[in-house]
Amino acid sequence: MFILLLLSFSSFSQDVIRMSNDIENNTDEQLAAQYFQNKEFEKAALYYEKLFAKKPIDFYYKNLLECYLETEKFKDAEKLVKTQLRKSNNAFTYKVDLGYVQKKAGNNDKAQKEFKQAINDLIPITNAVFELANAFFNRKEVDLALETYYKGRKIVKGDYGFHFEIASLLATKGDFIGMINEYLDVLEINPVMINQVQNNLATFYQNPEDERIETIKNELLRRIQKSPDSVILSELLIWFYLQQKDFSGAFIQSKALDKKLKEDGSRIFNLAEMSANNQDYRTATKAYEYLIQKGKEGFYYQNARVSFLNMSLKQIQEKGSHTNEEIVELEKKYIETLNELGKSPKTVSLMRELAKLNAYFLNNIDKAVDLLIEAIDLPRLGPRDQAECKIDLADIYLLTGEVWDASLMYSQVEKAFKMDETGDMAKFKNARLSYFIGEFNWAKAQLDVLKGSTSKLISNDAMKLALLIADNTTIDTNAVPMQLYAKADFLMFQKQYNNALKYLDTLQLFFKGHSLDDEALFLRATIAEKKNDFTKAAEIYQNILDAYGYDVLADDALFNLAEINELEFKNIEKAKELYQKLLTDFPASLYTVEARKRFRTLRGDKLN
């Protein structure tokens, strides 16, 4: 028992001593850190010396060395570094630290000698090169870090030539020509690195006005002139043009590669779609025509025919103004293409667009309805394509005032595609239908649900309409003004513009000063645009800005007014002024991105 008691006491004593040491160490470390942070380096050094003696870890070493250098104890610093050098078998980090101590002491010749010796001692191992180069970089010796990598490129065997690291350092020095050439070198050695090169270059496109972008482009073009047969450089140039939204330049290069590599046209088709989505219809047309000219045996022949026609209709819809001859000619092309390709799930988009052409431009409702019903009944048609045809059909029913048939069709799609963007679109259109016919409470309940839609466009539209209803249908508010406004909105949707204006006249005659005044004005301006009366539209938009300059519709009115000046009045200076005003006064507007793009284009910046 006596022996057991002695053993227990001994163990307890050791635990107490260990705990005491831990507490002491923690206290020392806290005091050292506090003095270090407060730049009281003399006091911090005392504690770090004690800590480092007990536990010579790298963290204590770095802070102790910093304390010596800050207090100009260069002899102590040199001794500390040399001790670490001996212990670590001449680690490159400490060799650089030794030179750094000499430099801080003012011994530049000795410092350079130590630095050069470190580079001379470099061994042909990749990690050693990284260690030495990083040590130099951490001490802000960028040129020496570069020299290390260049030597590493010579002595390390293998394919890795430290191109990305050298490029990064050259960019730090502002040598962007050298940087891009490092990237181009690595691509010609190892083409599979193209994604990494693109990722590194992409940072320069965060600011489209960055002058370095032009430097990169010039060096790339110069390299292609030297190596005209390099596929990977052409790939990079195409990517470069796409970053600048220069779809025309991208098409020229893509067409050359398609021919050289005897491709199936996939890159051309993707470029055509991208160009069309970015409203570069000229380039998109060239790309689609190139694929069509490949002949019916071409893999993308049918897709190109379909997309080209659908893009043509989209242009007419966006332009607003068109001649009857243009519409008839386009319908003829749709019919010819459908006759050639046949009606099938692959051409269902053609049938949908032809139906829209008949319903909204040729006033041939029956033909449009028949086309969509035929499309819905196509064998092997996918559920989503069928749903989109049903939404189109419901829109036409709503156009003709068949609200219950429209609601039934929207409801079918909504039920079949719950928690899906297609279902959300049907739900939104059904809610808008309820708003049109005055069922405001039901409409708002559905719109509130859609605020959480995964589609930003649907979510924004839902919030906007829900806010309109909420602001004008409170318990103590007369419902008649909102009913008049919704009826006018519905009639505008149905293209009954004169009847819509009569409801707006009634609203503004009997309820002057109502909170709907600015919305009513905006609806009048929209109707004026639909009727191609742009002078009237511009006048109303200006009235909205004068009377409701900071209300919810102000940025909409400002953007539309700028667009009219740009596209209809050809008043470029006025358009620039208005776009710039939008950027300044409404920086959070949904129109900001487009307004900035248009302003820069009108100013003469080269965007595409």
C-alpha positions, 0 to 999 in steps of 0.5 A, spaced: 500 500 500 505 504 501 508 503 494 502 504 491 501 511 495 508 513 493 506 511 485 500 515 485 503 521 489 508 521 483 503 520 478 499 526 481 505 530 482 507 529 474 500 531 472 500 538 476 507 540 473 505 538 466 499 542 468 503 548 471 507 548 464 501 548 460 498 554 463 505 558 463 506 556 456 499 559 454 500 565 458 507 566 455 504 565 448 498 570 450 503 575 452 508 574 446 502 575 441 499 581 445 506 585 445 507 583 438 500 585 435 502 592 439 508 592 436 512 592 442 517 587 439 522 588 445 517 585 450 515 580 445 522 577 443 523 576 451 517 571 451 518 568 444 525 566 446 523 563 451 517 559 447 522 557 442 527 554 446 522 550 449 518 548 443 522 550 436 516 550 431 516 555 425 511 560 428 515 562 434 521 562 429 518 567 424 515 571 430 522 571 433 526 573 427 521 579 426 522 581 433 529 581 432 529 585 425 524 590 428 529 592 434 535 592 429 538 586 433 541 583 427 546 579 430 541 575 434 537 574 427 543 572 424 545 567 429 537 565 429 537 563 422 544 560 422 541 555 427 535 553 423 539 552 417 544 547 421 538 544 424 534 543 417 539 541 413 540 547 409 532 548 407 531 554 402 527 558 406 532 559 411 537 561 406 533 566 403 532 569 411 539 569 412 540 574 405 534 578 408 537 579 415 543 582 411 539 586 407 535 589 413 542 590 416 544 594 410 549 589 407 546 589 400 552 585 397 552 580 402 545 579 402 545 578 394 551 573 395 546 569 400 540 570 395 545 568 389 548 562 393 541 559 394 539 559 387 546 556 385 544 551 391 537 549 387 536 542 386 532 539 380 526 537 384 520 541 383 518 542 390 525 545 392 524 550 386 517 552 389 520 552 396 525 557 394 521 561 389 515 562 394 521 564 400 523 569 395 516 572 393 514 572 401 520 577 402 518 581 396 524 579 391 520 578 385 525 578 380 529 572 384 523 568 385 523 569 377 530 567 376 529 561 381 523 558 376 527 560 370 533 555 373 528 550 375 525 550 368 532 548 366 534 543 371 528 539 373 526 534 368 519 533 365 514 537 362 512 542 367 516 548 366 513 553 371 509 557 366 503 559 370 507 561 376 512 565 372 506 568 368 503 570 375 509 573 377 510 577 370 503 580 371 505 582 378 511 586 375 506 589 370 509 585 364 503 582 361 506 581 354 511 576 358 505 573 362 501 572 356 507 569 352 508 564 358 500 562 357 501 561 350 508 557 351 504 552 355 499 551 351 503 549 345 507 544 349 501 541 353 494 543 350 490 540 355 491 546 360 487 550 356 482 551 361 487 553 366 489 558 362 482 561 360 481 561 368 487 565 369 485 570 363 478 570 365 480 575 371 482 580 366 475 581 363 471 583 370 473 590 367 471 590 360 475 597 359 481 594 362 487 596 357 491 589 358 485 586 354 488 589 348 495 587 350 493 580 351 489 580 344 495 583 340 500 578 343 495 572 341 494 574 334 502 575 333 503 568 336 497 565 331 501 569 325 507 565 327 503 558 328 497 559 323 496 551 323 496 551 331 489 549 333 489 550 340 491 557 339 485 558 335 481 555 340 484 560 345 482 566 340 475 564 339 474 564 347 477 571 347 472 573 342 467 570 346 469 574 352 468 580 348 462 578 345 465 579 339 461 574 335 463 576 328 470 575 330 469 568 333 465 566 327 471 567 322 475 563 327 470 557 328 468 557 321 476 556 319 477 550 325 470 547 322 473 546 315 480 544 318 478 539 322 472 537 318 467 538 324 460 536 324 458 544 325 457 543 333 461 549 334 458 553 329 451 552 331 453 553 338 456 560 336 449 561 332 445 560 338 449 565 342 450 570 337 442 570 337 441 570 344 445 576 344 442 580 339 447 579 334 443 577 328 448 579 323 453 574 325 447 569 327 445 569 320 451 568 317 452 562 322 446 559 320 446 560 313 453 556 313 450 550 316 444 550 311 449 550 306 453 544 308 446 541 305 441 536 308 446 531 310 449 536 315 448 534 322 445 541 324 442 542 317 435 541 320 436 545 327 439 551 323 433 551 319 429 551 325 433 556 329 434 561 323 426 562 322 425 562 329 430 568 330 427 572 324 420 572 328 424 574 334 427 580 330 420 582 328 417 582 335 423 586 338 423 591 332 416 592 333 415 596 326 414 591 320 411 591 314 405 586 312 410 584 306 415 582 311 410 578 315 407 574 309 414 572 306 416 570 313 410 565 313 412 563 307 418 561 309 415 557 315 411 553 311 416 551 306 421 549 311 415 545 315 413 542 308 421 540 307 422 537 314 415 535 316 411 536 322 414 532 328 417 533 335 423 535 332 420 541 328 415 542 334 418 549 335 417 551 328 409 549 329 409 554 335 412 560 332 408 559 326 402 559 330 404 565 334 406 569 327 398 567 325 395 569 331 399 576 333 401 578 326 396 575 321 390 575 325 389 568 323 386 565 330 383 559 327 389 557 323 394 558 330 389 554 334 389 548 329 397 548 328 398 548 336 392 543 337 396 539 332 402 540 335 400 537 342 397 531 339 404 529 335 406 522 336 412 521 341 412 529 343 415 530 350 411 532 356 415 539 356 414 540 349 407 539 349 406 543 356 409 549 352 405 548 346 399 548 351 401 555 354 402 558 347 395 555 346 392 558 352 395 565 351 391 565 344 385 563 348 386 569 352 387 573 346 381 572 344 377 573 350 376 565 352 378 566 359 376 559 362 379 555 356 385 559 357 385 558 365 384 550 364 390 550 359 394 554 364 392 549 370 394 543 366 401 545 365 401 548 372 399 541 375 404 537 371 410 541 372 409 543 379 416 546 382 418 547 375 420 553 371 415 551 366 409 550 371 411 557 374 410 560 368 403 557 367 402 559 374 404 566 373 400 567 367 394 564 370 395 569 376 395 574 371 389 572 368 385 572 374 388 579 375 385 581 368 378 579 370 378 583 377 380 577 381 385 580 385 385 576 392 386 570 388 391 573 383 395 576 389 395 569 393 398 565 387 403 571 385 406 571 392 407 564 392 411 565 385 416 570 389 420 564 390 421 561 383 427 559 381 426 563 375 429 570 376 424 573 371 418 570 373 420 572 380 421 579 378 414 579 374 410 576 380 413 581 385 412 587 380 404 585 379 403 583 386 406 589 389 401 593 384 395 589 386 397 590 394 398 598 393 391 599 390 386 594 393 387 595 400 381 594 405 379 602 405 380 603 397 375 603 392 376 597 388 373 600 381 380 604 379 384 598 380 378 594 376 379 599 370 386 599 370 386 591 370 381 592 364 385 597 360 391 592 361 387 586 359 385 590 352 392 592 351 394 585 351 389 583 346 391 589 342 385 593 343 389 599 344 383 604 343 378 601 347 384 600 353 385 608 352 378 609 353 378 605 360 384 609 362 380 616 360 375 613 365 380 612 370 383 619 370 377 622 369 373 620 375 379 618 379 384 623 378 390 623 383 389 616 385 396 612 386 395 608 379 396 615 376 403 613 374 401 606 372 396 609 367 401 614 364 406 608 363 400 604 360 399 609 355 406 610 353 406 603 352 400 603 347 403 609 344 409 605 342 405 599 340 401 604 335 408 606 333 407 613 335 414 614 338 413 622 339 407 621 344 410 615 347 417 619 349 412 625 351 409 621 356 415 617 359 418 624 360 412 626 364 412 620 368 420 622 370 418 629 371 412 628 376 414 621 379 422 621 378 423 617 384 417 612 384 417 605 382 416 606 374 422 611 373 427 607 371 423 603 366 420 610 363 428 612 363 430 606 359 424 606 354 425 614 353 433 612 352 431 607 347 426 611 343 431 616 342 437 611 340 433 607 335 427 611 333 429 618 333 436 616 332 438 622 337 445 619 339 447 624 344 440 624 348 440 617 348 447 617 351 445 622 356 439 618 358 443 612 359 448 615 363 442 618 368 439 611 369 446 609 371 447 614 376 440 615 379 438 608 379 444 603 380 440 598 382 435 598 376 434 591 372 436 595 366 443 597 369 447 592 365 443 593 358 444 601 359 451 600 361 452 596 354 448 601 350 452 607 353 458 604 351 456 602 344 454 609 343 460 612 346 464 608 341 467 603 345 469 596 341 464 591 344 463 586 338 
